[in-house]
Amino acid sequence: MAEMALPLHGWDKDPILSVEHLFMRFGGLIAVNDLSFKVGRGDITALIGPNGAGKTTVFNCITGFYKPSEGRLVLAHGRAPTDAELAAVTLNGERALAGPDAGVYLLERMPDYKVSGEAKVARTFQNIRLFTGMTVLENLMVAQHNALMAASGYSLKGLFGLPGYTAAQRQATERAKYWLDKVGLTERADDPAGDLPYGAQRRLEIARAMCSGPILLCLDEPAAGLNPRESLELNELLRAIRAEHGTSILLIEHDMSVVMEISDHVVVLDYGTKISDGTPEAVKNDPRVIAAYLGVDEDAVEEVEAVLDEATGAQS
Ligand SMILES: Nc1ncnc2c1ncn2[C@@H]1O[C@H](COP(=O)(O)OP(=O)(O)OP(=O)(O)O)[C@@H](O)[C@H]1O
């Protein structure tokens, strides 16, 4: 009898990013081990796993901070590339191929500034990296430096004279004002970023990333250090970014209340290897995930599940 094909998920049908057989080795340590997964266009995708699982290393490969030891990272603007388009760009050694209604970027071949500037992938960091001595508004203007320099024609003459530059400057200010309002920091626009409370600094980081107009936003532990109210606000902000701007989001997060609440798709890593990949509901009930989080062998999973069931039963 023929095997029944499983229905395809959205992320299989239209991936904005395909991570294919990614390896990252540091000397003898294999931090990422033959990892493949897809990030759906318009989805919120969470990458989770115990400490040291390799999550930040994956981010560093995607955003050009590390050059992977092996693997292909395909970012698709507009629509997923055809097999022929993908083969062409892979074989001809180019970094990117722009078609009439799409562009395909092989991120593993690109330095970080091209991943952000050309491929339009923005990120935030586990440890906040704002310019603390600059004002909140200045942080958002600096984020748009590349676009402004391009509008100046990279010349001093451009800075003083070109009408295109003045228009670009106006647009940058408007965009900064928009994001300040979106993250509730308009009142603090002229304060040094370093004076903001922690949760507000996290929101400013996201606003700064959004000012660069990304199609994929990568957030490294955006809820770390937030109180429950701030975590809820973060959920709302991320939902709004997705709904109003169509930006796809990939996040690393330990806070399960954020992950399970807002993700369309969850990928779980343990020791650099993917152990689960699916909807939040499927992943939550996957014995391998339970085992990894509780730090037990797979053999002991049934025992763990029985304990969990008993505990849940006892509560209800
Ligand atoms: N630049 C590096 N040089 C050597 N080893 C590294 C480097 N970066 C990461 N590692 C190692 O790779 C492994 C994965 O680390 P990584 O920071 O990616 O994990 P993580 O899942 O993000 O962890 P956490 O949740 O604690 O942030 C760890 O063993 C780490 O020590």
The ligand as an SDF file (V2000), in Angstrom:
LIG
                    3D

 31 33  0  0  0  0  0  0  0  0999 V2000
   33.2870   31.4190   19.2550 N   0  0  0  0  0  0  0  0  0  0  0  0
   33.2270   30.2190   19.8510 C   0  0  0  0  0  0  0  0  0  0  0  0
   34.3470   29.4920   20.0800 N   0  0  0  0  0  0  0  0  0  0  0  0
   34.2990   28.2860   20.6700 C   0  0  0  0  0  0  0  0  0  0  0  0
   33.1600   27.6950   21.1080 N   0  0  0  0  0  0  0  0  0  0  0  0
   32.0170   28.3830   20.9210 C   0  0  0  0  0  0  0  0  0  0  0  0
   31.9760   29.6670   20.3020 C   0  0  0  0  0  0  0  0  0  0  0  0
   30.6870   30.0930   20.2470 N   0  0  0  0  0  0  0  0  0  0  0  0
   29.9580   29.1200   20.8260 C   0  0  0  0  0  0  0  0  0  0  0  0
   30.7490   28.1010   21.2320 N   0  0  0  0  0  0  0  0  0  0  0  0
   30.2990   26.8530   21.8730 C   0  0  0  0  0  0  0  0  0  0  0  0
   29.2700   26.2960   21.0850 O   0  0  0  0  0  0  0  0  0  0  0  0
   28.2740   25.7030   21.9080 C   0  0  0  0  0  0  0  0  0  0  0  0
   26.9230   26.3190   21.6240 C   0  0  0  0  0  0  0  0  0  0  0  0
   26.8970   27.6460   22.1460 O   0  0  0  0  0  0  0  0  0  0  0  0
   25.7170   28.6650   21.8800 P   0  0  0  0  0  0  0  0  0  0  0  0
   26.0640   29.9530   22.5440 O   0  0  0  0  0  0  0  0  0  0  0  0
   25.4100   28.6960   20.4280 O   0  0  0  0  0  0  0  0  0  0  0  0
   24.5120   27.9580   22.6490 O   0  0  0  0  0  0  0  0  0  0  0  0
   23.0720   28.5490   23.0250 P   0  0  0  0  0  0  0  0  0  0  0  0
   22.0940   27.4640   22.7170 O   0  0  0  0  0  0  0  0  0  0  0  0
   22.8580   29.8590   22.3690 O   0  0  0  0  0  0  0  0  0  0  0  0
   23.2080   28.7070   24.5970 O   0  0  0  0  0  0  0  0  0  0  0  0
   22.4870   29.7550   25.6230 P   0  0  0  0  0  0  0  0  0  0  0  0
   21.0510   29.3720   25.6840 O   0  0  0  0  0  0  0  0  0  0  0  0
   23.2000   29.4630   26.9140 O   0  0  0  0  0  0  0  0  0  0  0  0
   22.7390   31.1220   25.0970 O   0  0  0  0  0  0  0  0  0  0  0  0
   28.7300   25.8870   23.3490 C   0  0  0  0  0  0  0  0  0  0  0  0
   29.3930   24.7230   23.7610 O   0  0  0  0  0  0  0  0  0  0  0  0
   29.6870   27.0690   23.2400 C   0  0  0  0  0  0  0  0  0  0  0  0
   30.6520   27.0170   24.2660 O   0  0  0  0  0  0  0  0  0  0  0  0
  1  2  1  0
  2  3  1  0
  2  7  2  0
  3  4  2  0
  4  5  1  0
  5  6  2  0
  6  7  1  0
  6 10  1  0
  7  8  1  0
  8  9  2  0
  9 10  1  0
 10 11  1  0
 11 12  1  0
 11 30  1  0
 12 13  1  0
 13 14  1  0
 13 28  1  0
 14 15  1  0
 15 16  1  0
 16 17  2  0
 16 18  1  0
 16 19  1  0
 19 20  1  0
 20 21  2  0
 20 22  1  0
 20 23  1  0
 23 24  1  0
 24 25  2  0
 24 26  1  0
 24 27  1  0
 28 29  1  0
 28 30  1  0
 30 31  1  0
M  END
$$$$
